[in-house]
Amino acid sequence: MVMMIPHTYEKSMKLEAEEMLDAVCSELEQGRRVSLRASGGSMRPFVMAGDVVVLERRDSYCTDDIVLAMTDHGVMLHAMMPDGRVMGTANVQRRERVVMVAGKVTSVERGGKVRSTEGRGWRMMMAAWRVCLPVRRVLMKIVNMRER
């Protein structure tokens, strides 16, 4: 699970997951974008601990969108799967039932570079990663070796 520390351009705050989700939903419902700093490793290699993600509200969410969602197991930043559940990109089995989606990640900032999640390249990488689910355990070992 990726726990988030929300921050906006006007203010910064540290909240528990459910409080954070309420605050994020409130901001998104008013049409604002919300930026969050990620921690945890369930979305590697797409979102790493320390990355800043920008969330926006959408009318609908598609397979491979990275979303901030309330699940049966808490608040998660995970990828939408074709069956409507969410799953971390570093996970190999566990999918979470979605109770509510707050918003979609529209960009990821890492090391001063901002990468849109809405472009063709990002979407192709997410789709390829999802299709590689049967060999994801091996792929994650390679990712872990590269991170050292």
C-alpha positions as CSV (number, residue, x, y, z in Angstrom):
1,M,0.0,0.0,0.0
2,V,1.2,3.5,-0.8
3,M,0.5,5.9,2.0
4,M,0.3,9.5,0.9
5,I,1.2,12.8,2.5
6,P,-1.0,15.4,0.8
7,H,0.3,18.9,0.0
8,T,-1.2,21.7,-2.1
9,Y,0.5,24.8,-3.4
10,E,-1.1,26.9,-0.6
11,K,-0.6,24.6,2.4
12,S,1.0,21.4,3.6
13,M,-0.4,18.8,6.0
14,K,0.2,15.3,7.3
15,L,-2.9,13.3,7.8
16,E,-4.0,9.7,8.5
17,A,-5.2,7.8,5.4
18,E,-8.9,8.3,5.8
19,E,-8.6,11.9,6.8
20,M,-6.3,12.5,3.8
21,L,-8.9,10.9,1.5
22,D,-11.6,13.2,2.8
23,A,-9.4,16.2,2.3
24,V,-8.4,15.1,-1.2
25,C,-12.0,14.5,-2.2
26,S,-13.1,17.9,-0.9
27,E,-10.4,19.6,-3.0
28,L,-11.1,17.5,-6.1
29,E,-14.8,18.1,-5.8
30,Q,-14.1,21.9,-6.0
31,G,-12.3,21.4,-9.3
32,R,-8.8,21.7,-7.8
33,R,-5.8,19.5,-8.5
34,V,-4.1,17.9,-5.6
35,S,-0.5,16.9,-5.3
36,L,0.6,14.1,-3.0
37,R,4.0,12.7,-2.0
38,A,4.1,8.9,-2.3
39,S,5.7,6.5,0.1
40,G,5.8,2.7,0.0
41,G,6.6,0.5,-2.9
42,S,3.4,-1.1,-4.3
43,M,3.4,1.0,-7.4
44,R,7.1,0.6,-8.4
45,P,8.5,1.2,-11.0
46,F,5.8,3.7,-12.1
47,V,5.4,5.6,-8.8
48,M,8.3,5.4,-6.3
49,A,8.6,6.5,-2.7
50,G,9.2,10.3,-2.7
51,D,7.6,10.9,-6.1
52,V,5.0,13.7,-6.2
53,V,1.8,12.7,-8.0
54,V,-0.9,15.1,-9.2
55,L,-4.5,14.0,-8.9
56,E,-7.5,15.2,-10.8
57,R,-11.2,14.2,-10.6
58,R,-12.6,12.4,-13.6
59,D,-16.1,11.3,-14.6
60,S,-14.9,7.8,-15.3
61,Y,-11.7,5.7,-14.9
62,C,-10.1,3.3,-17.3
63,T,-8.0,0.2,-17.1
64,D,-4.4,1.1,-16.3
65,D,-5.3,4.5,-14.8
66,I,-3.5,5.1,-11.5
67,V,-6.1,6.1,-9.0
68,L,-6.4,7.1,-5.3
69,A,-9.1,4.7,-4.1
70,M,-10.7,3.5,-0.9
71,T,-10.6,-0.2,-0.9
72,D,-11.7,-2.9,1.5
73,H,-8.1,-2.7,3.0
74,G,-7.8,1.0,3.2
75,V,-6.7,4.0,1.0
76,M,-4.5,2.9,-1.9
77,L,-2.8,4.5,-4.9
78,H,-3.1,1.6,-7.4
79,A,-3.7,0.9,-11.0
80,M,-7.2,0.1,-12.3
81,M,-7.6,-3.5,-13.6
82,P,-10.0,-4.6,-16.3
83,D,-12.2,-6.2,-13.7
84,G,-12.8,-2.9,-11.9
85,R,-10.5,-3.8,-9.0
86,V,-7.2,-2.1,-8.3
87,M,-3.7,-3.6,-8.0
88,G,-0.2,-2.2,-7.2
89,T,2.1,-2.5,-10.2
90,A,4.7,-4.2,-8.0
91,N,2.2,-6.7,-6.8
92,V,1.8,-10.1,-8.4
93,Q,-1.5,-11.4,-7.1
94,R,-3.4,-9.2,-4.7
95,R,-6.2,-7.1,-6.2
96,E,-8.4,-4.9,-4.0
97,R,-12.1,-4.3,-4.3
98,V,-12.8,-0.6,-4.9
99,V,-15.2,1.1,-2.6
100,M,-14.7,4.6,-4.0
101,V,-12.2,6.4,-6.3
102,A,-11.2,9.9,-5.4
103,G,-9.2,10.8,-8.5
104,K,-6.7,9.9,-11.2
105,V,-3.0,10.5,-11.2
106,T,-2.4,12.8,-14.2
107,S,1.4,13.3,-13.7
108,V,4.3,12.0,-11.7
109,E,7.3,14.1,-10.7
110,R,10.6,12.4,-9.9
111,G,14.0,14.0,-9.6
112,G,12.7,17.3,-11.0
113,K,11.2,15.8,-14.1
114,V,7.4,15.7,-14.6
115,R,5.9,12.8,-16.6
116,S,2.3,12.9,-17.8
117,T,0.3,9.7,-17.3
118,E,-2.1,10.6,-20.0
119,G,0.2,10.3,-23.0
120,R,0.4,7.3,-25.4
121,G,3.9,6.2,-24.1
122,W,2.8,6.0,-20.5
123,R,-0.4,4.2,-21.4
124,M,1.5,1.7,-23.5
125,M,4.0,1.0,-20.7
126,M,1.1,0.4,-18.2
127,A,-0.7,-1.9,-20.7
128,A,2.5,-3.9,-21.4
129,W,3.3,-4.2,-17.6
130,R,-0.3,-5.5,-17.0
131,V,0.0,-8.1,-19.7
132,C,3.3,-9.2,-18.2
133,L,1.6,-10.1,-14.9
134,P,2.5,-13.8,-15.2
135,V,6.2,-12.9,-15.1
136,R,6.0,-9.8,-12.9
137,R,7.8,-11.4,-10.1
138,V,10.9,-11.9,-12.3
139,L,10.5,-8.3,-13.7
140,M,10.4,-6.9,-10.2
141,K,13.7,-8.7,-9.4
142,I,15.3,-7.0,-12.4
143,V,13.8,-3.6,-11.3
144,N,15.2,-4.2,-7.8
145,M,18.7,-4.9,-9.1
146,R,18.6,-1.8,-11.3
147,E,17.6,0.4,-8.2
148,R,20.7,-0.7,-6.2
